[in-house]
Amino acid sequence: MRNMDHIELHRGGREEAFPETAEDWPYIAERAEFARYPGNSIPWHWHSEVELFYMEQGAIDYRTRAAHEHVRFEEGSAGFINGGVLHSTLQSPNSAPAIQMLHIFQPSMLGDPAGRLQKRYINPLLQCRGVDVLKWSPTNPDDMPFIDLLKSSFSHDLQRPQNEMALRNSLSELWIQINAKAEPLFSSDNASWMTNRDVQFKAILDYIRANYAAAIDVPQMASAAGVSERECYRIIEACAGTTPAAYLRAYRVNRACELLAHTTRTVQTVARNAALRQQAILARYLKNKWDALLRAIEQRGRISIAPGRNPASPSSVTASNLQANNREEQSYEAL
């Protein structure tokens, strides 16, 4: 199981890449510690693999269609994300540091892709437009057998003989219960996996992903999705809960965080690559928003914080700080 602090995306889109998976074993186990992710969150992305997870600690919110349509997974709960579903994840407000254990895999490993099991028990779930997120709660006694089986499935040591078969058997048992839980939704009249708005939002995200380093604006985002500027505002507000400028700003800052955390580039280079006009604005914004990340970066000699100043200390917040922050926020609206 690999410990994660970021996700990798295929170039030019929002599809997550799993370079460590093998063609003959399309599976990976991950442990996600949200305190290590920039902003304690994972940005919008999708993958053809399904995602099956257990919340070891804390709570997270999954969003799949709109900002107000999130599902909260508390400590001890379990969840399923269908393949191809665009989603983002955020540590819940006031939560303990969230830790999530995940199986990410192609269900084809459970049976012959051309066989009866695939056609009867796997494809109907994968192709159902009404199934995006499923949840099992520890407060529901009927859900506990599934949760207990899922927890035990993470104990397989794949370096030992026969344990790949044992893991496959565990995932097959879990799939039977996932299928049973999802089956009532197969014929739902409200089944809608990718609405027109979902498709348009995905087109906007793909455009931002490919062009965030350039000077882009709302008309260009709207054109990429084939909608009007006004509709572009509506789409991003409905799906991300914010304005186009704020979303673009957050994306650029998140991208800058990833570059600072996983490359040896300087702050000046990162700011330029992320289309943030001034190094000082990026540095101050990061100090205020991600103090823990910046302390790690400072220890590696990439950025300096004034001696004797702890950016996380409440005593460092003064009227002049607040005024400067307000000026920075105004500057960001022009990004």
N, C-alpha and C positions, 0 to 999 in steps of 0.2 A: 504494500500500500504506500503510495507516494503522498507526501505532505505538500499541500498546494498553497500558494499565496498570490496567484494570478492565473489567468486563462490565456491560451494562445488562440488567435483567430486566423483563419485562412485569409490571405491577402485580398483586399478589395471587398470584403463582405463581413457578415456577422456570424458565419459558421465557425464553431469551435473546432480546433484541430487537436488530434490525439496522436502525435507522431510516435509514441512509444507502443501503440497497439500493433499487433501482428495480423496479417491478412488471415491466417489460419487460427487466430485466437483474438477475436474482436472484443476484447474486454480489458478494463482497467479499474482498479480500486483506488479511491482517493480519500484523503482526510483533509477537509477544508477548514482552516482556522481563520474566521472572518476578521479577527484582530490584525492579521497580517495583510489583508487586502486593502488597497487604497480606499478610504472612505467606508471601510467595513461593508463593502458591497461588491457585487459582480455585475458588470454592465449587460445590456441587452445582447443576447446571443442565441444561437440554436445549434442543434446537432442531430444527425439522423439516428444516433444511438438513443436508447431509452436511459432514463436516470432513476435509480432506485436508492433511497437514502434513509438513514436513521439519524435523529438529532441526539447527539451525545451530551450536549450542553448548550444552554442558552436558547434563543428563539430567532427565527428568520422569517421574512416575508417574501413569498414568491409572487411575482407579477407576470401574467402571461398575455393579457389582452389590453388592460387599461390600468392606470395608476390606482383607481379606486377599487379594482377587482383583484385584490391580493388575497392570498391564503397564508395564514400564519401557522408555522410549525413550531410548537413548543418542545422543550426538552422531553425526551422520551417518545416523541411521535415519529411516525414514518411517512414517507411520501413517494409518489411516482410521477415522473414527468415523461410524457409521451415523446416519441421521436418526431423531430421536425417542428416542435413548438418553440416559438420565439419567447424568451423569458429573461427576467432579470431577478436578482436576489439582493436583499438588504437585511442586515442585522436589525432586529426589531428594537424600537425605542425602549430604553431602560433595561435592556436584556443583559445578562451576563455574557462574557465573550463567547460567541457562538462557535460550536465545533460540530461539523457535519461529516458523517461517514457515508461514502457513496460507492455503489456499483454502477458503472457506465458500460453498456454493452449493446451489441447488435443481437436482437432476439433470434437471428438465424442460427446462433450457436446452440440453441435449444432443440433444433430439429432440422431435418433435411429441408432446405429452402423450397424444393419442388414437391415435398411430401405432404401427407395428410395432416400432420400436426401443424405445419405452417399454415395450411389453407384453412383449417377449422378453428385453431385456437390462437394463432399469432397474428395473421393478417387482419382479421376483423377488428382487433384492438388497435393495431397500428394505423389502420385506415379510417377508424371512426373519428369523424370531425368533432364529435361532442366530448371526447376524452382528452383533456390536456393535463390536468392535475388531479391526483387522487390523494386522499389523506387517511391515515389510521391514527387514532388518538388513544393515549394511555388511559384516559378517563372512561373509555368505552370498553367494558370487559370483552365484548365480542371481537375487538380488534387486537387483543393481546396475543393470541396465538400467532398471528402474522408478525407482529412486532418482535416477539421472542425468536421466531424463526429467522427473521431478518438480522437481528443482533448476532445470533450464533453463526450466520453465514459469513461474517467478517473474520471468523477465527481460522478459516482454512489457510494453511501455509502452502502456497503453490509451489514451493521449492521441494516439497516432499512428494514421493511417488503416489500416484492415484488421486491426489487432492484436486487436480483439475476436474476429474470426473465427479468428485464429491461436491465441488462448487457448482458445477453444471446441474447436478441433481437438486441442490438447494435452490438454485435460481428457477428450475423447472417447478418445484413445489410452490415457490413464491408466485410464479406466473399463473398457476392454477387459481390462486386466491385473488390475484390482480384481475384476471379475466372475469372471475365471478363477480367482483365488485363493480367492474366496468360494464358488464353485459347489459344491465338495464338501460344504459345510455346509448346502446348501439342503435336503437330505433327512435331515439328522442327527436321530436319535431324541432327542438331548438338547437340541434347539433350544428355547430358552426366553428370549425377550427380556424380557418383563415378567411375572415370577412374582407370586403373591399378595403375597409379602413386598416385592417391588419396588413394587407398587402402594400398599401400606400405608406404606412408607417415603416415597414421593412425597407421599402425603396428609399425613404428619407434617411434611415440609419445607414444603409449601404453607401449612399452618396456622402454622408458625413464621414464615414469610415475612410473612404477613398480620397477625400479632399479636405480633411480637417486642417491640414498644414497650409492651405491656401486661404486667401481672403474670400470666403464664401458668405452668401447672404440668403435671406428668406426666399426671394424670387428664384434663386438657383435650386434651393431645396424643393420648392413647390414644383418647379419644372421637372425635376428628377422623378417625382411621384405622379406627374401629370395632373396636378390640381392647382387651384388658384392660391394666391398668397393667403387669403383669409381662411381657406380650408386647411392650408398647411398649419396655421396657428391652431385651428381647432383639433387637428389630428394629433399634434404633439402635446397639446394640453390634455386631451382625452387619454392618450396612451402613455405619456410620461409624466403628466401632472405638472408641467412647467412650460415656459415659453421657448421658442426656437433658440433665442440668444442664450438663455440660461442653460439649455441642454447642450448647445455647442460649447459653451464655456466649460461646463462640467466634463464633457468628453475630452476636451483639450487638456484640462488639468489632470484628469485620470490617466490620460496617455502620457503626460509628463511624469507623473508618479511612477508609472511602469518603467519608463526609460531611466529615471533616476535610480530605481531600485534594482534594475536588472542589466544595466549597462554601466560603463565607466565614463560616459559623456558628462561634460560639465553642465552646470545649471544654465549658462549662457547658450550653449549648443542646444540643450533640451528645450529651452524657451523658444528659440528660433525655430526648431523643428516642429514644435507644437503650435506655431503661429501666435504665440503670446509675445506681445510687442516688447515688453521690458522685463529684463531678468529680475529687477528688484520687485516688481509686482508679483511675479511668480513665486519668488522666495518668500515674500511676506504672506501671500495667500497660503502657501504650503505650511508655513510656521503656525498659522492660526488654525488651519483645518486638519492637518495631520502631524501633530507634534511628535508622536511616537516614531513615525516614519522618518521625520527629519533628524531626530536624534541618532537614528541608525545611519542615516546618510552622513551626518556630521562626523561620526566616528570613523567613517571610511574616507574622510578628507575631501568630500565633494562640495560642501557648502559650509560657511562659517556663521555661527550665531554669536552675537555680541557677548563678550565676557561678562559673567555674572548675571546674565539674563536667562531666565527659564521661560520659554514661550508658553508653557502650560500653566504657569503660575498666575492666579487671579490678580496678584499685586502688579503684574506687568501691564494690565489693562488700564490705561489712563484715558482721559478725555481726548488727548492728542492722538492716541492709538485708535480710538473709535472714529475720530474724524478722518484719519488716514484710511481706515478700513472702508468708511463710507465713500471716500474718493476713489478707492480701488474698485469697489463694487460698481460705481458709476462708469469707471473706465472699462470694466469687463463687459458692460452692456453694449459697448461699441465693437467688441471682438467679433 
